[in-house]
Amino acid sequence: METEEPQPPEKKGSFAALRYREFRSYIGMRFFFTFAYQMQAVVIGFHVYHLTKDPLALGLIGLCEAVPALSIALYGGYVADKSEKRGLLLKIFSAVFLCSTIMLVSTLEQMHQFISANHIVPIMYVMVFCIGLARGFFGPATFSLMGHIIPKKHYPNGSTWSSSSWQMASILGPATGGLVYGFFGITVTYVVILIFIFFALICIFFLKKHYPHYIPKESILKSVSVGLNFVFTNKMMLGAMALDLFSVFFGGAVALLPVFANDILKVGSEGLGFMRAAASSGAILTMLAMTRFSPMNKPWRNLIIAVVGFGTSIICYGLSKNFYLTLFLLFCEGAFDSVSVIIRQTIMQLLTPDEMRGRVSAVNSMFIGSSNEIGALESGLTAKLMGTVPAVVFGGSMTIFIAATTWLKTKSLGQLKLQDIKPNLKNKG
């Protein structure tokens, strides 16, 4: 359903979606929240590894977030479809703000007389678990909201700008987190994180209070099953989700960056921040280029190529012993991954009916949103069993294998263009 807001004069081009005020508020909200979230991710990872010296502990961080996000995802999609979007987002961000505040308090020097180092890690795990619960509602809510604030014809451009804001935050967030943590300590870092979560909360108030939402006429189980059935009968949507799930699962080597930074490259928390930012730098520059040069001329073919490039970059990064070469390879990894993100998001936006956006996004969250965390667990386990470098090379190789297998099974989708992506694709191929 398109927005009721009076539209500005139609204009095609790179900045079409940015002409809508609420869309600008939306990407501002995503930017500030992602900035804080990425800062927190890099700080928690380095802090936990500093306390435990165990790569498996890094994988457990991902597990603590993935389990609740997966468990609540379908219900989160149902709630997102039937709820007032702005109010739901305010509740989600407030919960994350509270969790981050508790993590801040646990790091205060005055609290060390009550909380030992052995207790800090479990506190971090519990708060990550709670953030995972909030994230189970966040993905469906934001995906559903975007469908109402810009016209459908601007979805490809909107997806590019939305992902670009996310990636820009993913550049600045980890770099800022690593630098602030390295120079000022973890407590100051959490203060900065809370400030940016607060900025995201402010952006929500610039969104409309009421958007069209789904009024369920059936039971929650029936409503959820309708969403599942829609996804699993749509070959292109299901294929894109499955491809990303397995490629990210085996390509979750980013979780091992603290090990590379600390033990292999020996660049410390500051270097870790730049390593995390390198992948996002590749992503944001590629996404900005894609506002002019769309990858949607043959989306399925380009998606497969991007995933193969992603896996190849991971293998090379795992073998690198030079910090600057590693930064370049992580940059390439982010560039290939960004192409995959834009294509997948555009496919989802074009194929999903307005009344089903929350539930479809919830299914996507189960495939994609938690694949990073489950992939982090896989990387932690394989690193424990095989060693860090073999684990990364194994993951990249499996990513390429998954892409090749997918291409062999879906060749009929390879020649489709953007105008061919219609809801009737569910039986094509």
VMD Tcl script that draws the C-alpha trace (Angstrom):
set ca {
  {0.00 0.00 0.00}
  {1.57 3.29 -1.00}
  {1.94 6.21 1.40}
  {-0.85 8.77 1.66}
  {1.64 11.61 2.10}
  {1.56 14.22 -0.72}
  {4.29 13.24 -3.11}
  {7.05 15.52 -4.37}
  {7.40 15.94 -8.11}
  {8.42 12.66 -9.63}
  {12.08 12.33 -10.34}
  {14.11 9.40 -11.42}
  {17.75 8.93 -10.64}
  {20.13 8.24 -7.80}
  {18.31 10.34 -5.17}
  {14.67 9.47 -5.94}
  {13.91 7.79 -2.60}
  {15.65 10.53 -0.58}
  {13.07 13.07 -1.74}
  {10.64 11.60 0.81}
  {11.00 13.13 4.29}
  {9.93 10.05 6.19}
  {12.34 7.90 4.25}
  {15.15 10.22 5.36}
  {14.02 9.79 8.97}
  {13.88 6.05 8.42}
  {17.45 5.75 7.16}
  {18.61 8.11 9.91}
  {17.05 5.77 12.47}
  {18.75 2.77 10.84}
  {22.08 4.59 10.70}
  {22.21 5.59 14.37}
  {20.92 2.26 15.64}
  {23.29 0.27 13.44}
  {26.19 2.50 14.44}
  {25.52 1.70 18.10}
  {24.85 -1.99 17.41}
  {28.09 -2.44 15.43}
  {30.10 -0.58 18.05}
  {28.66 -2.88 20.67}
  {29.37 -6.00 18.60}
  {33.06 -5.22 18.16}
  {33.48 -4.20 21.81}
  {31.72 -7.26 23.21}
  {33.74 -9.56 20.97}
  {37.11 -8.07 21.88}
  {36.23 -7.76 25.57}
  {35.00 -11.35 25.85}
  {38.05 -12.68 24.01}
  {40.30 -10.55 26.25}
  {38.70 -12.14 29.32}
  {38.55 -15.73 28.05}
  {41.25 -16.15 25.34}
  {38.89 -18.72 23.80}
  {37.61 -18.45 20.18}
  {34.64 -20.62 21.12}
  {33.51 -17.86 23.49}
  {33.16 -15.60 20.42}
  {30.93 -18.20 18.78}
  {28.78 -18.37 21.91}
  {28.09 -14.63 21.59}
  {26.51 -15.35 18.22}
  {24.55 -18.28 19.63}
  {23.17 -16.18 22.48}
  {21.75 -13.70 19.99}
  {20.66 -16.16 17.30}
  {18.60 -18.48 19.50}
  {16.10 -15.85 20.73}
  {16.01 -14.06 17.35}
  {15.13 -17.32 15.61}
  {12.66 -18.40 18.29}
  {10.67 -15.18 18.22}
  {10.99 -14.32 14.51}
  {7.67 -15.67 13.21}
  {5.72 -14.16 16.08}
  {7.67 -10.92 15.57}
  {6.52 -10.82 11.94}
  {2.90 -11.35 12.97}
  {3.16 -8.55 15.54}
  {4.86 -6.23 13.03}
  {2.05 -6.71 10.49}
  {-0.75 -5.96 12.95}
  {0.93 -3.31 15.14}
  {1.37 0.42 14.94}
  {4.90 0.65 13.59}
  {6.27 3.68 15.39}
  {5.13 2.49 18.82}
  {6.62 -0.96 18.21}
  {9.98 0.52 17.23}
  {10.01 2.71 20.34}
  {9.52 -0.36 22.52}
  {12.27 -2.27 20.69}
  {14.83 0.53 20.97}
  {13.97 1.16 24.61}
  {14.65 -2.51 25.40}
  {18.02 -2.38 23.64}
  {18.86 0.87 25.46}
  {18.16 -0.84 28.80}
  {20.34 -3.86 27.94}
  {23.22 -1.63 26.90}
  {22.86 0.36 30.12}
  {23.19 -2.84 32.15}
  {26.34 -3.77 30.21}
  {27.70 -0.29 30.88}
  {27.05 -0.63 34.63}
  {28.78 -4.04 34.71}
  {31.98 -2.44 33.39}
  {32.13 0.39 35.93}
  {35.20 0.21 38.15}
  {33.03 0.75 41.20}
  {31.12 -2.44 40.37}
  {34.21 -4.65 40.35}
  {33.95 -5.14 44.10}
  {30.55 -6.76 43.50}
  {31.10 -8.39 40.07}
  {34.19 -10.50 39.35}
  {35.67 -10.91 35.88}
  {34.20 -14.42 35.76}
  {30.70 -12.97 36.15}
  {31.05 -10.24 33.51}
  {31.02 -12.68 30.57}
  {27.73 -14.36 31.65}
  {26.16 -10.90 32.09}
  {27.23 -10.04 28.54}
  {25.70 -13.27 27.25}
  {22.38 -12.60 29.00}
  {22.15 -9.06 27.65}
  {23.03 -10.26 24.14}
  {20.24 -12.82 24.50}
  {17.77 -10.05 25.39}
  {18.95 -7.93 22.46}
  {18.35 -10.98 20.28}
  {14.74 -11.04 21.44}
  {14.33 -7.37 20.52}
  {15.94 -8.01 17.15}
  {13.30 -10.65 16.40}
  {10.79 -7.78 16.22}
  {13.11 -5.13 14.76}
  {13.72 -6.72 11.33}
  {10.03 -7.33 10.48}
  {9.03 -3.89 11.82}
  {11.55 -1.96 9.72}
  {10.94 -4.01 6.56}
  {7.19 -3.54 6.91}
  {7.61 0.19 7.53}
  {9.71 0.81 4.43}
  {6.93 -0.55 2.24}
  {4.69 2.35 3.32}
  {6.99 5.37 3.12}
  {8.04 5.30 -0.56}
  {6.23 4.23 -3.76}
  {6.89 0.75 -5.10}
  {8.67 2.06 -8.18}
  {11.38 3.48 -5.92}
  {11.96 0.24 -3.99}
  {15.25 -0.62 -5.78}
  {16.61 2.89 -5.12}
  {15.23 2.86 -1.56}
  {16.79 -0.55 -0.85}
  {20.13 0.76 -2.06}
  {20.03 3.85 0.15}
  {18.71 1.90 3.14}
  {21.49 -0.64 2.82}
  {24.01 2.15 2.23}
  {23.05 3.84 5.51}
  {23.41 0.48 7.25}
  {26.81 -0.09 5.70}
  {28.02 3.43 6.43}
  {27.16 2.86 10.08}
  {28.94 -0.48 9.83}
  {32.07 1.35 8.70}
  {32.04 4.02 11.36}
  {30.62 1.89 14.19}
  {33.34 -0.78 14.41}
  {36.14 1.69 13.75}
  {34.79 4.02 16.43}
  {34.24 1.13 18.82}
  {37.76 -0.20 18.41}
  {39.38 3.23 18.69}
  {37.32 4.45 21.65}
  {37.82 1.15 23.45}
  {41.55 1.20 22.74}
  {42.11 4.80 23.88}
  {39.42 5.39 26.52}
  {38.30 1.98 27.76}
  {35.11 -0.02 27.63}
  {33.03 2.15 29.96}
  {33.39 5.27 27.80}
  {32.63 3.14 24.74}
  {29.29 2.07 26.22}
  {28.42 5.70 26.96}
  {28.93 6.51 23.27}
  {26.81 3.49 22.31}
  {23.94 4.71 24.49}
  {24.13 8.18 22.94}
  {23.65 6.78 19.44}
  {20.77 4.53 20.50}
  {19.14 7.67 21.92}
  {19.61 9.45 18.56}
  {17.84 6.54 16.86}
  {14.95 6.90 19.30}
  {14.65 10.58 18.40}
  {14.43 9.76 14.67}
  {11.41 7.53 15.31}
  {9.36 10.55 16.43}
  {9.69 12.04 12.92}
  {7.80 9.07 11.47}
  {4.03 9.01 11.13}
  {2.15 7.57 14.08}
  {-0.25 5.62 11.90}
  {0.48 3.51 8.84}
  {-1.85 0.99 7.24}
  {-1.53 -2.31 9.04}
  {-2.88 -5.82 8.72}
  {-5.99 -6.69 10.77}
  {-5.85 -10.45 11.32}
  {-9.08 -12.35 10.75}
  {-7.61 -15.76 11.51}
  {-5.66 -17.32 14.38}
  {-1.99 -16.49 14.84}
  {-1.00 -19.99 13.68}
  {-3.04 -19.64 10.49}
  {-1.67 -16.14 9.88}
  {1.91 -17.30 10.30}
  {1.35 -20.35 8.08}
  {0.08 -18.09 5.30}
  {3.34 -16.13 5.41}
  {5.42 -19.32 5.42}
  {3.45 -20.75 2.51}
  {3.97 -17.58 0.48}
  {7.75 -17.74 0.88}
  {8.12 -21.48 0.32}
  {6.09 -21.41 -2.91}
  {8.10 -18.52 -4.39}
  {11.16 -20.05 -6.01}
  {13.23 -16.90 -6.47}
  {12.59 -15.54 -2.97}
  {13.20 -18.91 -1.32}
  {16.34 -19.47 -3.38}
  {17.78 -16.07 -2.50}
  {17.15 -16.63 1.21}
  {18.59 -20.14 1.20}
  {21.66 -19.09 -0.78}
  {22.42 -16.29 1.65}
  {21.74 -18.49 4.67}
  {24.27 -21.15 3.75}
  {26.88 -18.83 2.28}
  {26.86 -16.62 5.40}
  {26.73 -19.68 7.66}
  {29.96 -21.02 6.20}
  {31.37 -17.55 5.51}
  {30.94 -16.23 9.07}
  {34.68 -15.75 9.44}
  {34.19 -12.14 10.57}
  {33.53 -13.57 14.05}
  {37.18 -14.64 14.15}
  {38.54 -11.17 13.44}
  {39.48 -10.66 17.12}
  {41.70 -13.75 16.86}
  {43.39 -12.43 13.69}
  {43.79 -8.96 15.23}
  {45.15 -10.22 18.55}
  {47.12 -13.36 17.73}
  {47.96 -13.47 14.00}
  {48.31 -9.88 12.79}
  {48.95 -8.45 16.28}
  {47.26 -5.10 15.66}
  {45.14 -4.89 18.83}
  {41.67 -3.44 19.28}
  {42.47 -0.42 17.09}
  {43.41 -2.70 14.20}
  {40.30 -4.79 14.83}
  {38.16 -1.70 14.39}
  {39.76 -0.99 11.02}
  {39.41 -4.62 9.96}
  {35.71 -4.57 10.76}
  {35.37 -1.26 8.94}
  {37.24 -2.46 5.84}
  {34.47 -4.85 4.78}
  {31.86 -2.18 5.34}
  {33.93 0.34 3.37}
  {33.86 -1.98 0.37}
  {30.13 -2.41 0.83}
  {29.24 1.27 1.08}
  {31.34 2.34 -1.91}
  {29.85 -0.45 -4.00}
  {26.34 0.47 -2.88}
  {26.87 4.10 -3.78}
  {28.02 2.97 -7.23}
  {24.88 0.83 -7.49}
  {22.65 3.89 -7.10}
  {23.84 4.67 -10.63}
  {24.66 1.21 -11.97}
  {21.99 -1.22 -10.84}
  {22.83 -4.94 -10.49}
  {19.22 -5.78 -11.35}
  {19.70 -6.21 -15.12}
  {20.06 -9.96 -14.47}
  {19.63 -10.22 -10.71}
  {19.88 -13.97 -10.21}
  {23.05 -14.33 -12.29}
  {24.62 -11.36 -10.53}
  {23.66 -12.76 -7.13}
  {25.50 -16.02 -7.83}
  {28.59 -14.14 -9.07}
  {28.58 -11.96 -5.94}
  {28.42 -14.96 -3.60}
  {31.33 -16.67 -5.41}
  {33.36 -13.46 -5.08}
  {32.43 -13.29 -1.39}
  {33.71 -16.83 -0.77}
  {36.92 -16.25 -2.70}
  {37.68 -13.12 -0.67}
  {37.19 -15.06 2.57}
  {39.67 -17.76 1.51}
  {42.31 -15.17 0.61}
  {41.73 -13.21 3.83}
  {42.22 -16.38 5.87}
  {45.58 -17.05 4.19}
  {46.86 -13.47 4.44}
  {49.61 -12.65 6.95}
  {49.84 -8.97 6.03}
  {47.58 -6.44 7.76}
  {47.14 -4.17 4.74}
  {46.49 -7.06 2.36}
  {43.90 -8.33 4.85}
  {42.20 -4.92 4.85}
  {42.01 -5.03 1.03}
  {40.58 -8.55 1.00}
  {37.99 -7.62 3.64}
  {37.14 -4.60 1.48}
  {36.51 -6.96 -1.47}
  {34.43 -9.25 0.75}
  {32.20 -6.33 1.69}
  {31.89 -5.19 -1.93}
  {30.66 -8.59 -3.11}
  {28.36 -8.97 -0.11}
  {26.72 -5.59 -0.79}
  {25.67 -6.70 -4.28}
  {24.01 -9.75 -2.74}
  {22.21 -7.60 -0.15}
  {20.79 -5.12 -2.71}
  {19.55 -7.86 -5.02}
  {17.93 -9.86 -2.23}
  {16.24 -6.86 -0.61}
  {14.87 -5.62 -3.94}
  {13.49 -9.07 -4.77}
  {11.76 -9.23 -1.39}
  {10.28 -5.73 -1.63}
  {8.92 -6.33 -5.15}
  {7.44 -9.76 -4.49}
  {5.91 -9.23 -1.04}
  {2.27 -8.05 -0.68}
  {1.87 -5.07 1.69}
  {-0.26 -6.97 4.20}
  {2.35 -9.73 4.49}
  {5.57 -7.73 4.82}
  {6.16 -8.39 8.52}
  {5.67 -12.13 8.22}
  {7.80 -12.46 5.08}
  {10.53 -10.40 6.74}
  {10.30 -12.71 9.76}
  {10.96 -15.72 7.56}
  {13.84 -13.82 5.99}
  {15.18 -13.10 9.48}
  {15.16 -16.80 10.22}
  {17.12 -17.45 7.04}
  {19.37 -14.41 6.96}
  {19.23 -12.36 10.14}
  {20.54 -15.10 12.40}
  {22.80 -16.75 9.85}
  {25.57 -14.34 10.89}
  {25.33 -15.43 14.51}
  {24.98 -19.13 13.69}
  {27.85 -18.69 11.24}
  {29.84 -17.15 14.09}
  {29.20 -20.29 16.14}
  {30.26 -22.48 13.20}
  {33.45 -20.44 12.79}
  {34.19 -20.63 16.51}
  {33.69 -24.41 16.59}
  {35.75 -25.08 13.46}
  {38.49 -22.77 14.71}
  {38.54 -24.72 17.96}
  {38.78 -28.04 16.10}
  {40.82 -27.15 13.00}
  {42.65 -23.94 13.89}
  {41.76 -20.39 12.91}
  {43.22 -20.24 9.39}
  {41.93 -23.67 8.23}
  {38.49 -22.77 9.59}
  {38.33 -19.59 7.50}
  {39.57 -21.34 4.33}
  {37.04 -24.14 4.87}
  {34.21 -21.63 5.27}
  {35.09 -19.74 2.09}
  {35.39 -22.98 0.11}
  {31.97 -24.15 1.29}
  {30.48 -20.78 0.28}
  {31.74 -21.23 -3.28}
  {30.44 -24.80 -3.35}
  {26.97 -23.67 -2.22}
  {26.86 -20.97 -4.91}
  {27.90 -23.40 -7.64}
  {25.32 -25.98 -6.55}
  {22.58 -23.35 -6.43}
  {23.42 -22.14 -9.95}
  {23.22 -25.65 -11.36}
  {19.73 -26.07 -9.87}
  {18.36 -22.64 -10.85}
  {19.82 -21.87 -14.29}
  {16.37 -20.96 -15.61}
  {16.32 -17.89 -13.35}
  {19.67 -16.62 -14.62}
  {18.34 -14.71 -17.64}
  {15.48 -12.94 -15.84}
  {15.61 -9.12 -15.73}
  {14.12 -6.66 -13.24}
  {10.87 -6.28 -15.15}
  {10.48 -10.07 -15.09}
  {10.39 -10.22 -11.28}
  {6.66 -10.50 -10.66}
  {4.63 -12.42 -8.10}
  {3.91 -15.09 -10.70}
  {7.56 -16.12 -10.52}
  {6.62 -18.46 -7.70}
  {6.05 -21.29 -10.13}
  {8.73 -20.36 -12.63}
  {11.93 -22.31 -13.07}
}
mol new
graphics top color blue
foreach p $ca { graphics top sphere $p radius 0.5 }
foreach p [lrange $ca 0 end-1] q [lrange $ca 1 end] { graphics top cylinder $p $q radius 0.2 }
display resetview
